[in-house]
């Protein structure tokens, strides 16, 4: 008789198989105290207790809708890993900061209280660097849908605008008007060539500075 495949056992098997495959392809890196796990035998011995442990697979609908998802992502795309206001003290032995203590969360309401935590400087830097974006990625600045504060876009109003927006044909690009030749002014005749004079520009009193000569005025002393 074949035992019934449970969700936790199925998830455990898939997870461990993918993990072993990634280790065989040398896609896992180990540092510090975990450097010995790079050996296949040590890695297999490390995973052996996980095969006997009971895994708890629990899934639920995420967040409270699109607005909550955007608010959650905005905290990571706009800010650094930790704000300066959460730092309490720093010395050669530890970095102390305020954070949410999820281990002491209220089991009835799920409320989490802030607590002061202490990490060694090396461990604090390691955790901080986990949040550094890879090369080629840039953080989103304070604009658009993920903006916070007074620039936040109301999602309900934005959805209403998208649904009620009338479809309009794409406007043709405007063409620059062709330059027109200045019209000849009747009654103004050049005394030298006899041609008609054409007014190019009229300089008003406020534009008198534009009529200043660029160089010394020509003078006929004959």
Secondary structure, 3 states (H helix, E strand, C coil): CCCCCCHHHHHHHHHHHHHHHHHHCCCCCCCHHHHHHHCHHHHHHHHHHHHHCCCCCCCCCCCCCHHHHHHHHHHHHCCCCCCHHHEEEECCCCEEEEEECHHHCCCCCCCCCEEEEEECHHHHHHHHHHCCCCCCCCCCCCCHHHCCHHHCCCHHHHHHHHHHCCCCCCCCCCCCCCCCCCCEEEEEECCCCCCEEECCCCCCCCCHHHHCCCCCCCCCCC
